Amino acid sequence: MDNHVLSEFAQAVRENDQITLARFTGLMTQGEGEQTRNLLRFVRKHLPLAPAADRNALLWGLDVLQNGDFRSLFMQIRHPLCVLLGEDDPLIPSQVATELGELNTDADIQVLKHAGHLPFLSQPLRTLDSMTEFMWRVQSA
């Protein structure tokens, strides 16, 4: 997500955090193909069960996303690492996979086809398969 969009989100959180969270929920569920509508219903049904988000925590998180640069830390990770990205994720473009792979050549970077930001909900079996295959490779190494 680019800095302009993050700035807009921060301003929207300051004005009305509940409406902004609803907008964010919509973004999180985009890109899930035929599952998008069902996933949005699922998230909207279960999100109120979680503790309410603190406005200051939301603003802090947006600031970290906007100003934080964790590439050097990502490069230093020497433990087995699997990153799952959704091919159709509107929040984290799948092109990030190339940069992550260059930053840490030991990382297992996977782009799940026809998946958005929440593949563990929209494609739980595919996500489980990816993680299981990764763990088997790590155990066998």
Secondary structure, DSSP 8 states (H G I E B T S, - for coil): --HHHHHHHHHHHHH-HHHHHHHHHHHHHTT-GGGHHHHHHHHHHHGGGS----HHHHHHHHHHHHH---HHHHHH--S--EEEEETT-SSS-TTHHHHHHHH-TTSEEEEETT--S-HHHHSHHHHHHHHHHHHHHHHH-
